[in-house]
Amino acid sequence: MGRQEGFWDYEKHLARLTKGGDPLVTLAQVVDFEPFRYRLEKALKRSDCSKGGRSAYARC
């Protein structure tokens, strides 16, 4: 049985992916996604952030 991942394991995992050439990191460096933000927020119709807490992505 494997051990449960700790709080910092996620950061280590992301660092390994980035070091190994994570295509999402490369894509984020090449494509400016800001022009798409309005359309994405309109299409996704997420929470208005009034309940607090950290959102899944930078928007509140």
PDB file of N, H, CA, C and O in Angstrom:
ATOM      1  N   MET A   1       0.843  -1.181   0.000  1.00  0.00           N
ATOM      2  CA  MET A   1       0.000   0.000   0.000  1.00  0.00           C
ATOM      3  C   MET A   1       0.889   1.245   0.000  1.00  0.00           C
ATOM      4  O   MET A   1       1.840   1.328   0.777  1.00  0.00           O
ATOM      5  N   GLY A   2       0.584   2.208  -0.864  1.00  0.00           N
ATOM      6  H   GLY A   2      -0.188   2.141  -1.495  1.00  0.00           H
ATOM      7  CA  GLY A   2       1.396   3.414  -0.974  1.00  0.00           C
ATOM      8  C   GLY A   2       1.078   4.415   0.120  1.00  0.00           C
ATOM      9  O   GLY A   2       0.024   4.365   0.754  1.00  0.00           O
ATOM     10  N   ARG A   3       2.015   5.320   0.322  1.00  0.00           N
ATOM     11  H   ARG A   3       2.871   5.360  -0.193  1.00  0.00           H
ATOM     12  CA  ARG A   3       1.792   6.340   1.343  1.00  0.00           C
ATOM     13  C   ARG A   3       0.928   7.461   0.800  1.00  0.00           C
ATOM     14  O   ARG A   3       0.879   7.702  -0.406  1.00  0.00           O
ATOM     15  N   GLN A   4       0.260   8.129   1.695  1.00  0.00           N
ATOM     16  H   GLN A   4       0.300   7.933   2.674  1.00  0.00           H
ATOM     17  CA  GLN A   4      -0.567   9.267   1.312  1.00  0.00           C
ATOM     18  C   GLN A   4       0.335  10.449   1.002  1.00  0.00           C
ATOM     19  O   GLN A   4       1.298  10.718   1.720  1.00  0.00           O
ATOM     20  N   GLU A   5       0.014  11.149  -0.074  1.00  0.00           N
ATOM     21  H   GLU A   5      -0.768  10.931  -0.657  1.00  0.00           H
ATOM     22  CA  GLU A   5       0.824  12.300  -0.437  1.00  0.00           C
ATOM     23  C   GLU A   5       0.631  13.424   0.556  1.00  0.00           C
ATOM     24  O   GLU A   5      -0.474  13.654   1.048  1.00  0.00           O
ATOM     25  N   GLY A   6       1.720  14.123   0.847  1.00  0.00           N
ATOM     26  H   GLY A   6       2.617  13.936   0.447  1.00  0.00           H
ATOM     27  CA  GLY A   6       1.689  15.232   1.775  1.00  0.00           C
ATOM     28  C   GLY A   6       1.443  16.556   1.064  1.00  0.00           C
ATOM     29  O   GLY A   6       1.297  16.606  -0.158  1.00  0.00           O
ATOM     30  N   PHE A   7       1.402  17.606   1.838  1.00  0.00           N
ATOM     31  H   PHE A   7       1.520  17.565   2.830  1.00  0.00           H
ATOM     32  CA  PHE A   7       1.120  18.949   1.332  1.00  0.00           C
ATOM     33  C   PHE A   7       2.129  19.385   0.270  1.00  0.00           C
ATOM     34  O   PHE A   7       1.749  19.982  -0.738  1.00  0.00           O
ATOM     35  N   TRP A   8       3.410  19.091   0.489  1.00  0.00           N
ATOM     36  H   TRP A   8       3.719  18.606   1.308  1.00  0.00           H
ATOM     37  CA  TRP A   8       4.456  19.567  -0.415  1.00  0.00           C
ATOM     38  C   TRP A   8       4.682  18.621  -1.586  1.00  0.00           C
ATOM     39  O   TRP A   8       5.392  18.983  -2.524  1.00  0.00           O
ATOM     40  N   ASP A   9       4.117  17.447  -1.568  1.00  0.00           N
ATOM     41  H   ASP A   9       3.540  17.153  -0.806  1.00  0.00           H
ATOM     42  CA  ASP A   9       4.324  16.495  -2.656  1.00  0.00           C
ATOM     43  C   ASP A   9       3.799  17.023  -3.986  1.00  0.00           C
ATOM     44  O   ASP A   9       4.387  16.750  -5.033  1.00  0.00           O
ATOM     45  N   TYR A  10       2.721  17.760  -3.962  1.00  0.00           N
ATOM     46  H   TYR A  10       2.243  17.982  -3.112  1.00  0.00           H
ATOM     47  CA  TYR A  10       2.162  18.310  -5.191  1.00  0.00           C
ATOM     48  C   TYR A  10       3.156  19.269  -5.840  1.00  0.00           C
ATOM     49  O   TYR A  10       3.352  19.238  -7.055  1.00  0.00           O
ATOM     50  N   GLU A  11       3.784  20.120  -5.028  1.00  0.00           N
ATOM     51  H   GLU A  11       3.625  20.145  -4.041  1.00  0.00           H
ATOM     52  CA  GLU A  11       4.774  21.063  -5.556  1.00  0.00           C
ATOM     53  C   GLU A  11       5.959  20.314  -6.162  1.00  0.00           C
ATOM     54  O   GLU A  11       6.470  20.701  -7.212  1.00  0.00           O
ATOM     55  N   LYS A  12       6.391  19.250  -5.504  1.00  0.00           N
ATOM     56  H   LYS A  12       5.976  18.935  -4.651  1.00  0.00           H
ATOM     57  CA  LYS A  12       7.502  18.437  -6.029  1.00  0.00           C
ATOM     58  C   LYS A  12       7.106  17.791  -7.349  1.00  0.00           C
ATOM     59  O   LYS A  12       7.904  17.723  -8.284  1.00  0.00           O
ATOM     60  N   HIS A  13       5.872  17.319  -7.413  1.00  0.00           N
ATOM     61  H   HIS A  13       5.224  17.375  -6.653  1.00  0.00           H
ATOM     62  CA  HIS A  13       5.374  16.690  -8.630  1.00  0.00           C
ATOM     63  C   HIS A  13       5.372  17.698  -9.786  1.00  0.00           C
ATOM     64  O   HIS A  13       5.808  17.374 -10.890  1.00  0.00           O
ATOM     65  N   LEU A  14       4.887  18.908  -9.537  1.00  0.00           N
ATOM     66  H   LEU A  14       4.532  19.171  -8.639  1.00  0.00           H
ATOM     67  CA  LEU A  14       4.875  19.938 -10.572  1.00  0.00           C
ATOM     68  C   LEU A  14       6.294  20.304 -11.007  1.00  0.00           C
ATOM     69  O   LEU A  14       6.542  20.540 -12.190  1.00  0.00           O
ATOM     70  N   ALA A  15       7.217  20.352 -10.058  1.00  0.00           N
ATOM     71  H   ALA A  15       7.015  20.160  -9.097  1.00  0.00           H
ATOM     72  CA  ALA A  15       8.607  20.664 -10.393  1.00  0.00           C
ATOM     73  C   ALA A  15       9.205  19.581 -11.289  1.00  0.00           C
ATOM     74  O   ALA A  15       9.941  19.891 -12.226  1.00  0.00           O
ATOM     75  N   ARG A  16       8.893  18.311 -11.007  1.00  0.00           N
ATOM     76  H   ARG A  16       8.295  18.060 -10.246  1.00  0.00           H
ATOM     77  CA  ARG A  16       9.385  17.212 -11.848  1.00  0.00           C
ATOM     78  C   ARG A  16       8.796  17.310 -13.253  1.00  0.00           C
ATOM     79  O   ARG A  16       9.504  17.106 -14.239  1.00  0.00           O
ATOM     80  N   LEU A  17       7.510  17.619 -13.346  1.00  0.00           N
ATOM     81  H   LEU A  17       6.935  17.785 -12.545  1.00  0.00           H
ATOM     82  CA  LEU A  17       6.888  17.762 -14.659  1.00  0.00           C
ATOM     83  C   LEU A  17       7.521  18.896 -15.455  1.00  0.00           C
ATOM     84  O   LEU A  17       7.800  18.750 -16.645  1.00  0.00           O
ATOM     85  N   THR A  18       7.746  20.023 -14.791  1.00  0.00           N
ATOM     86  H   THR A  18       7.520  20.141 -13.824  1.00  0.00           H
ATOM     87  CA  THR A  18       8.333  21.176 -15.459  1.00  0.00           C
ATOM     88  C   THR A  18       9.741  20.866 -15.933  1.00  0.00           C
ATOM     89  O   THR A  18      10.111  21.196 -17.060  1.00  0.00           O
ATOM     90  N   LYS A  19      10.522  20.233 -15.077  1.00  0.00           N
ATOM     91  H   LYS A  19      10.221  19.964 -14.162  1.00  0.00           H
ATOM     92  CA  LYS A  19      11.893  19.871 -15.423  1.00  0.00           C
ATOM     93  C   LYS A  19      11.917  18.887 -16.586  1.00  0.00           C
ATOM     94  O   LYS A  19      12.823  18.925 -17.418  1.00  0.00           O
ATOM     95  N   GLY A  20      10.928  18.014 -16.641  1.00  0.00           N
ATOM     96  H   GLY A  20      10.192  17.983 -15.965  1.00  0.00           H
ATOM     97  CA  GLY A  20      10.861  17.008 -17.696  1.00  0.00           C
ATOM     98  C   GLY A  20      10.272  17.520 -18.996  1.00  0.00           C
ATOM     99  O   GLY A  20      10.140  16.757 -19.953  1.00  0.00           O
ATOM    100  N   GLY A  21       9.919  18.783 -19.052  1.00  0.00           N
ATOM    101  H   GLY A  21      10.026  19.403 -18.275  1.00  0.00           H
ATOM    102  CA  GLY A  21       9.383  19.351 -20.284  1.00  0.00           C
ATOM    103  C   GLY A  21       7.867  19.260 -20.381  1.00  0.00           C
ATOM    104  O   GLY A  21       7.331  18.847 -21.409  1.00  0.00           O
ATOM    105  N   ASP A  22       7.184  19.639 -19.328  1.00  0.00           N
ATOM    106  H   ASP A  22       7.620  19.975 -18.493  1.00  0.00           H
ATOM    107  CA  ASP A  22       5.720  19.621 -19.311  1.00  0.00           C
ATOM    108  C   ASP A  22       5.184  20.489 -20.450  1.00  0.00           C
ATOM    109  O   ASP A  22       5.493  21.679 -20.505  1.00  0.00           O
ATOM    110  N   PRO A  23       4.391  19.925 -21.357  1.00  0.00           N
ATOM    111  CA  PRO A  23       3.906  20.705 -22.491  1.00  0.00           C
ATOM    112  C   PRO A  23       2.987  21.861 -22.082  1.00  0.00           C
ATOM    113  O   PRO A  23       2.904  22.853 -22.806  1.00  0.00           O
ATOM    114  N   LEU A  24       2.300  21.760 -20.950  1.00  0.00           N
ATOM    115  H   LEU A  24       2.367  20.954 -20.362  1.00  0.00           H
ATOM    116  CA  LEU A  24       1.439  22.861 -20.518  1.00  0.00           C
ATOM    117  C   LEU A  24       2.255  24.073 -20.087  1.00  0.00           C
ATOM    118  O   LEU A  24       1.832  25.210 -20.294  1.00  0.00           O
ATOM    119  N   VAL A  25       3.412  23.842 -19.493  1.00  0.00           N
ATOM    120  H   VAL A  25       3.756  22.918 -19.325  1.00  0.00           H
ATOM    121  CA  VAL A  25       4.294  24.949 -19.109  1.00  0.00           C
ATOM    122  C   VAL A  25       4.799  25.646 -20.373  1.00  0.00           C
ATOM    123  O   VAL A  25       4.816  26.875 -20.448  1.00  0.00           O
ATOM    124  N   THR A  26       5.209  24.856 -21.357  1.00  0.00           N
ATOM    125  H   THR A  26       5.196  23.858 -21.295  1.00  0.00           H
ATOM    126  CA  THR A  26       5.687  25.416 -22.618  1.00  0.00           C
ATOM    127  C   THR A  26       4.582  26.201 -23.313  1.00  0.00           C
ATOM    128  O   THR A  26       4.822  27.297 -23.819  1.00  0.00           O
ATOM    129  N   LEU A  27       3.387  25.651 -23.339  1.00  0.00           N
ATOM    130  H   LEU A  27       3.192  24.761 -22.927  1.00  0.00           H
ATOM    131  CA  LEU A  27       2.257  26.323 -23.970  1.00  0.00           C
ATOM    132  C   LEU A  27       1.946  27.652 -23.284  1.00  0.00           C
ATOM    133  O   LEU A  27       1.676  28.648 -23.954  1.00  0.00           O
ATOM    134  N   ALA A  28       1.985  27.668 -21.966  1.00  0.00           N
ATOM    135  H   ALA A  28       2.205  26.859 -21.422  1.00  0.00           H
ATOM    136  CA  ALA A  28       1.704  28.895 -21.218  1.00  0.00           C
ATOM    137  C   ALA A  28       2.757  29.971 -21.487  1.00  0.00           C
ATOM    138  O   ALA A  28       2.463  31.163 -21.396  1.00  0.00           O
ATOM    139  N   GLN A  29       3.971  29.558 -21.815  1.00  0.00           N
ATOM    140  H   GLN A  29       4.209  28.590 -21.889  1.00  0.00           H
ATOM    141  CA  GLN A  29       5.019  30.522 -22.130  1.00  0.00           C
ATOM    142  C   GLN A  29       4.868  31.098 -23.528  1.00  0.00           C
ATOM    143  O   GLN A  29       5.328  32.206 -23.802  1.00  0.00           O
ATOM    144  N   VAL A  30       4.225  30.350 -24.410  1.00  0.00           N
ATOM    145  H   VAL A  30       3.851  29.450 -24.188  1.00  0.00           H
ATOM    146  CA  VAL A  30       4.100  30.747 -25.812  1.00  0.00           C
ATOM    147  C   VAL A  30       2.792  31.490 -26.090  1.00  0.00           C
ATOM    148  O   VAL A  30       2.770  32.433 -26.882  1.00  0.00           O
ATOM    149  N   VAL A  31       1.703  31.067 -25.440  1.00  0.00           N
ATOM    150  H   VAL A  31       1.721  30.301 -24.797  1.00  0.00           H
ATOM    151  CA  VAL A  31       0.382  31.619 -25.731  1.00  0.00           C
ATOM    152  C   VAL A  31      -0.060  32.558 -24.610  1.00  0.00           C
ATOM    153  O   VAL A  31      -0.012  32.202 -23.433  1.00  0.00           O
ATOM    154  N   ASP A  32      -0.485  33.743 -24.984  1.00  0.00           N
ATOM    155  H   ASP A  32      -0.525  34.032 -25.941  1.00  0.00           H
ATOM    156  CA  ASP A  32      -1.057  34.686 -24.024  1.00  0.00           C
ATOM    157  C   ASP A  32      -2.551  34.390 -23.923  1.00  0.00           C
ATOM    158  O   ASP A  32      -3.307  34.664 -24.856  1.00  0.00           O
ATOM    159  N   PHE A  33      -2.972  33.837 -22.800  1.00  0.00           N
ATOM    160  H   PHE A  33      -2.358  33.615 -22.043  1.00  0.00           H
ATOM    161  CA  PHE A  33      -4.358  33.423 -22.632  1.00  0.00           C
ATOM    162  C   PHE A  33      -5.268  34.551 -22.145  1.00  0.00           C
ATOM    163  O   PHE A  33      -6.483  34.365 -22.090  1.00  0.00           O
ATOM    164  N   GLU A  34      -4.726  35.695 -21.798  1.00  0.00           N
ATOM    165  H   GLU A  34      -3.739  35.846 -21.843  1.00  0.00           H
ATOM    166  CA  GLU A  34      -5.541  36.800 -21.292  1.00  0.00           C
ATOM    167  C   GLU A  34      -6.637  37.234 -22.265  1.00  0.00           C
ATOM    168  O   GLU A  34      -7.752  37.511 -21.823  1.00  0.00           O
ATOM    169  N   PRO A  35      -6.367  37.305 -23.567  1.00  0.00           N
ATOM    170  CA  PRO A  35      -7.447  37.705 -24.478  1.00  0.00           C
ATOM    171  C   PRO A  35      -8.644  36.749 -24.463  1.00  0.00           C
ATOM    172  O   PRO A  35      -9.741  37.126 -24.875  1.00  0.00           O
ATOM    173  N   PHE A  36      -8.444  35.538 -24.000  1.00  0.00           N
ATOM    174  H   PHE A  36      -7.553  35.231 -23.666  1.00  0.00           H
ATOM    175  CA  PHE A  36      -9.519  34.550 -23.957  1.00  0.00           C
ATOM    176  C   PHE A  36     -10.273  34.552 -22.634  1.00  0.00           C
ATOM    177  O   PHE A  36     -11.322  33.917 -22.526  1.00  0.00           O
ATOM    178  N   ARG A  37      -9.760  35.255 -21.626  1.00  0.00           N
ATOM    179  H   ARG A  37      -8.908  35.771 -21.714  1.00  0.00           H
ATOM    180  CA  ARG A  37     -10.324  35.194 -20.274  1.00  0.00           C
ATOM    181  C   ARG A  37     -11.819  35.560 -20.258  1.00  0.00           C
ATOM    182  O   ARG A  37     -12.616  34.853 -19.642  1.00  0.00           O
ATOM    183  N   TYR A  38     -12.197  36.636 -20.915  1.00  0.00           N
ATOM    184  H   TYR A  38     -11.550  37.211 -21.416  1.00  0.00           H
ATOM    185  CA  TYR A  38     -13.600  37.072 -20.897  1.00  0.00           C
ATOM    186  C   TYR A  38     -14.512  35.979 -21.459  1.00  0.00           C
ATOM    187  O   TYR A  38     -15.534  35.648 -20.858  1.00  0.00           O
ATOM    188  N   ARG A  39     -14.146  35.434 -22.589  1.00  0.00           N
ATOM    189  H   ARG A  39     -13.316  35.703 -23.078  1.00  0.00           H
ATOM    190  CA  ARG A  39     -14.972  34.396 -23.211  1.00  0.00           C
ATOM    191  C   ARG A  39     -15.044  33.140 -22.349  1.00  0.00           C
ATOM    192  O   ARG A  39     -16.102  32.521 -22.240  1.00  0.00           O
ATOM    193  N   LEU A  40     -13.937  32.769 -21.745  1.00  0.00           N
ATOM    194  H   LEU A  40     -13.078  33.272 -21.833  1.00  0.00           H
ATOM    195  CA  LEU A  40     -13.927  31.578 -20.887  1.00  0.00           C
ATOM    196  C   LEU A  40     -14.801  31.782 -19.660  1.00  0.00           C
ATOM    197  O   LEU A  40     -15.587  30.905 -19.299  1.00  0.00           O
ATOM    198  N   GLU A  41     -14.665  32.941 -19.015  1.00  0.00           N
ATOM    199  H   GLU A  41     -14.027  33.653 -19.308  1.00  0.00           H
ATOM    200  CA  GLU A  41     -15.471  33.204 -17.819  1.00  0.00           C
ATOM    201  C   GLU A  41     -16.958  33.242 -18.164  1.00  0.00           C
ATOM    202  O   GLU A  41     -17.789  32.758 -17.396  1.00  0.00           O
ATOM    203  N   LYS A  42     -17.287  33.808 -19.300  1.00  0.00           N
ATOM    204  H   LYS A  42     -16.612  34.201 -19.924  1.00  0.00           H
ATOM    205  CA  LYS A  42     -18.681  33.872 -19.723  1.00  0.00           C
ATOM    206  C   LYS A  42     -19.225  32.464 -20.025  1.00  0.00           C
ATOM    207  O   LYS A  42     -20.357  32.141 -19.663  1.00  0.00           O
ATOM    208  N   ALA A  43     -18.429  31.655 -20.672  1.00  0.00           N
ATOM    209  H   ALA A  43     -17.510  31.918 -20.965  1.00  0.00           H
ATOM    210  CA  ALA A  43     -18.858  30.309 -21.055  1.00  0.00           C
ATOM    211  C   ALA A  43     -18.930  29.364 -19.855  1.00  0.00           C
ATOM    212  O   ALA A  43     -19.810  28.505 -19.794  1.00  0.00           O
ATOM    213  N   LEU A  44     -18.007  29.519 -18.900  1.00  0.00           N
ATOM    214  H   LEU A  44     -17.292  30.217 -18.950  1.00  0.00           H
ATOM    215  CA  LEU A  44     -17.951  28.590 -17.774  1.00  0.00           C
ATOM    216  C   LEU A  44     -18.949  28.920 -16.680  1.00  0.00           C
ATOM    217  O   LEU A  44     -19.380  28.032 -15.946  1.00  0.00           O
ATOM    218  N   LYS A  45     -19.322  30.195 -16.563  1.00  0.00           N
ATOM    219  H   LYS A  45     -18.972  30.916 -17.159  1.00  0.00           H
ATOM    220  CA  LYS A  45     -20.291  30.634 -15.558  1.00  0.00           C
ATOM    221  C   LYS A  45     -19.984  30.057 -14.169  1.00  0.00           C
ATOM    222  O   LYS A  45     -20.804  29.360 -13.573  1.00  0.00           O
ATOM    223  N   ARG A  46     -18.812  30.360 -13.685  1.00  0.00           N
ATOM    224  H   ARG A  46     -18.145  30.927 -14.169  1.00  0.00           H
ATOM    225  CA  ARG A  46     -18.368  29.888 -12.368  1.00  0.00           C
ATOM    226  C   ARG A  46     -18.971  30.737 -11.263  1.00  0.00           C
ATOM    227  O   ARG A  46     -19.717  31.683 -11.515  1.00  0.00           O
ATOM    228  N   SER A  47     -18.633  30.381 -10.050  1.00  0.00           N
ATOM    229  H   SER A  47     -18.026  29.613  -9.846  1.00  0.00           H
ATOM    230  CA  SER A  47     -19.090  31.111  -8.867  1.00  0.00           C
ATOM    231  C   SER A  47     -18.626  32.568  -8.926  1.00  0.00           C
ATOM    232  O   SER A  47     -17.629  32.881  -9.576  1.00  0.00           O
ATOM    233  N   ASP A  48     -19.343  33.440  -8.256  1.00  0.00           N
ATOM    234  H   ASP A  48     -20.153  33.185  -7.728  1.00  0.00           H
ATOM    235  CA  ASP A  48     -18.973  34.854  -8.226  1.00  0.00           C
ATOM    236  C   ASP A  48     -17.963  35.167  -7.119  1.00  0.00           C
ATOM    237  O   ASP A  48     -17.655  36.335  -6.885  1.00  0.00           O
ATOM    238  N   CYS A  49     -17.453  34.159  -6.447  1.00  0.00           N
ATOM    239  H   CYS A  49     -17.703  33.210  -6.638  1.00  0.00           H
ATOM    240  CA  CYS A  49     -16.428  34.273  -5.409  1.00  0.00           C
ATOM    241  C   CYS A  49     -16.950  34.888  -4.108  1.00  0.00           C
ATOM    242  O   CYS A  49     -16.153  35.203  -3.224  1.00  0.00           O
ATOM    243  N   SER A  50     -18.237  35.063  -3.970  1.00  0.00           N
ATOM    244  H   SER A  50     -18.885  34.807  -4.687  1.00  0.00           H
ATOM    245  CA  SER A  50     -18.769  35.686  -2.763  1.00  0.00           C
ATOM    246  C   SER A  50     -18.718  34.756  -1.553  1.00  0.00           C
ATOM    247  O   SER A  50     -18.810  35.216  -0.415  1.00  0.00           O
ATOM    248  N   LYS A  51     -18.576  33.470  -1.787  1.00  0.00           N
ATOM    249  H   LYS A  51     -18.502  33.096  -2.712  1.00  0.00           H
ATOM    250  CA  LYS A  51     -18.523  32.519  -0.673  1.00  0.00           C
ATOM    251  C   LYS A  51     -17.126  32.405  -0.080  1.00  0.00           C
ATOM    252  O   LYS A  51     -16.935  31.727   0.930  1.00  0.00           O
ATOM    253  N   GLY A  52     -16.169  33.047  -0.682  1.00  0.00           N
ATOM    254  H   GLY A  52     -16.323  33.599  -1.502  1.00  0.00           H
ATOM    255  CA  GLY A  52     -14.800  33.006  -0.164  1.00  0.00           C
ATOM    256  C   GLY A  52     -14.060  31.775  -0.640  1.00  0.00           C
ATOM    257  O   GLY A  52     -14.542  31.022  -1.486  1.00  0.00           O
ATOM    258  N   GLY A  53     -12.886  31.591  -0.083  1.00  0.00           N
ATOM    259  H   GLY A  53     -12.495  32.203   0.604  1.00  0.00           H
ATOM    260  CA  GLY A  53     -12.062  30.457  -0.490  1.00  0.00           C
ATOM    261  C   GLY A  53     -11.248  30.804  -1.721  1.00  0.00           C
ATOM    262  O   GLY A  53     -11.496  31.804  -2.395  1.00  0.00           O
ATOM    263  N   ARG A  54     -10.287  29.970  -1.993  1.00  0.00           N
ATOM    264  H   ARG A  54     -10.085  29.157  -1.446  1.00  0.00           H
ATOM    265  CA  ARG A  54      -9.398  30.185  -3.134  1.00  0.00           C
ATOM    266  C   ARG A  54     -10.024  29.586  -4.376  1.00  0.00           C
ATOM    267  O   ARG A  54     -10.480  28.443  -4.355  1.00  0.00           O
ATOM    268  N   SER A  55     -10.049  30.347  -5.457  1.00  0.00           N
ATOM    269  H   SER A  55      -9.678  31.275  -5.474  1.00  0.00           H
ATOM    270  CA  SER A  55     -10.606  29.829  -6.694  1.00  0.00           C
ATOM    271  C   SER A  55      -9.597  28.913  -7.376  1.00  0.00           C
ATOM    272  O   SER A  55      -8.408  28.941  -7.060  1.00  0.00           O
ATOM    273  N   ALA A  56     -10.074  28.109  -8.303  1.00  0.00           N
ATOM    274  H   ALA A  56     -11.040  28.086  -8.560  1.00  0.00           H
ATOM    275  CA  ALA A  56      -9.213  27.156  -8.999  1.00  0.00           C
ATOM    276  C   ALA A  56      -8.205  27.854  -9.905  1.00  0.00           C
ATOM    277  O   ALA A  56      -7.153  27.296 -10.216  1.00  0.00           O
ATOM    278  N   TYR A  57      -8.524  29.060 -10.322  1.00  0.00           N
ATOM    279  H   TYR A  57      -9.379  29.513 -10.069  1.00  0.00           H
ATOM    280  CA  TYR A  57      -7.613  29.839 -11.135  1.00  0.00           C
ATOM    281  C   TYR A  57      -7.770  31.304 -10.792  1.00  0.00           C
ATOM    282  O   TYR A  57      -8.749  31.703 -10.162  1.00  0.00           O
ATOM    283  N   ALA A  58      -6.795  32.107 -11.209  1.00  0.00           N
ATOM    284  H   ALA A  58      -6.000  31.782 -11.721  1.00  0.00           H
ATOM    285  CA  ALA A  58      -6.773  33.524 -10.832  1.00  0.00           C
ATOM    286  C   ALA A  58      -7.922  34.272 -11.476  1.00  0.00           C
ATOM    287  O   ALA A  58      -7.914  34.499 -12.686  1.00  0.00           O
ATOM    288  N   ARG A  59      -8.913  34.660 -10.680  1.00  0.00           N
ATOM    289  H   ARG A  59      -8.919  34.476  -9.697  1.00  0.00           H
ATOM    290  CA  ARG A  59     -10.020  35.435 -11.217  1.00  0.00           C
ATOM    291  C   ARG A  59     -10.683  36.292 -10.161  1.00  0.00           C
ATOM    292  O   ARG A  59     -11.375  37.246 -10.515  1.00  0.00           O
ATOM    293  N   CYS A  60     -10.510  36.007  -8.910  1.00  0.00           N
ATOM    294  H   CYS A  60      -9.947  35.232  -8.623  1.00  0.00           H
ATOM    295  CA  CYS A  60     -11.184  36.770  -7.850  1.00  0.00           C
ATOM    296  C   CYS A  60     -10.203  37.701  -7.170  1.00  0.00           C
ATOM    297  O   CYS A  60     -10.579  38.429  -6.251  1.00  0.00           O
TER     298      CYS A  60
END
